[in-house]
Structure formats: structure tokens, C-alpha cells
């Protein structure tokens, strides 16, 4: 029984995470829109430095000044994380590359279905008093059809 407990404690653990923050998107020919973005992900470590995940995201974008109407988008896809380095001796502070690709569907407002992608840097910290949790800050470049932008997302991750 003790051996089983040790194996479970040392085995890679899946996680669920949530990121939310502002996104700024430039639509071709119509200016810059801004609004909140939320991403929920379920992931699994494939190796010590590499992880794969499935994600679901939604954003509400206020219309640029020259363009009427707000827009909302729902998207889902897959992604990966690669830990570039540990920034402290305990391994609690890490710098990751994070990216993903999927398919977006307009939930309201104008727009059409299309591919969506993101990529950026993620800084995470695992507080010693919270064994299963990690907090972080992510900066991503985002793209959806003819729109490009940036998102700044504080993040919270919990391992099972």
C-alpha cells in the first residue's frame, strides 16, 4: 500500500488551469478593439519540461472606434508548454513557452468561423504553502483570421 502511495505521489499529475485578462486585437482596416479574455485548459505533463493540453477560450471585444458593434468569440483547441528554464534553485519559479492552435466561432456580432492561434511566454510560481497550485502571468500574441493582437493573462493552475 505504501508503494502505491509513493508511485501516485511521484507520477506526473494532470492539471486544470484558468487564465483571464485583457486582450487587444487589431482588425484589418477597422482599428483596435479591446476586451476581456478567459481561457480554461486541461493538461498533462509528457516529460519534465514538456506538457500537452486542451483548451477552451472566450473573449468579448468592444468594437474599434470606426466599426459598429461588439463581438464575442468562443474557441477550442490543443496546445503545448515547454519549460525554458527554472529561475530559482528550488524549481518553484519557471519560464515557459506556451502555444496553441484551434478553431474559433463567433458567438455574437459579425465574423466567420476560422482558425485561431496563440503563442507567448508564461512565468509561473509554485508557492510553498500551496502544494497543488501554481500562479503565473502570461503574455501572448493571438491571431484569428484577419485579426492580430496581444493578451495579458494572470493564471491559476491546480494539479489533481
Secondary structure, 3 states (H helix, E strand, C coil): CHHHHHHHHHCCCCEEEEEEEEEEEEECCCEEEEEEEEEEEEEEECCCCEEEEEEEEEEEEECCCCCCCCEEEEEEEEEEEEEEEECCCCCCEEEEEEEEEEEEEEEECCCCCEEEEEEEEEEEECCCCCCCEEEEEEEEEEEECCEEEEEEEEEEEEEC
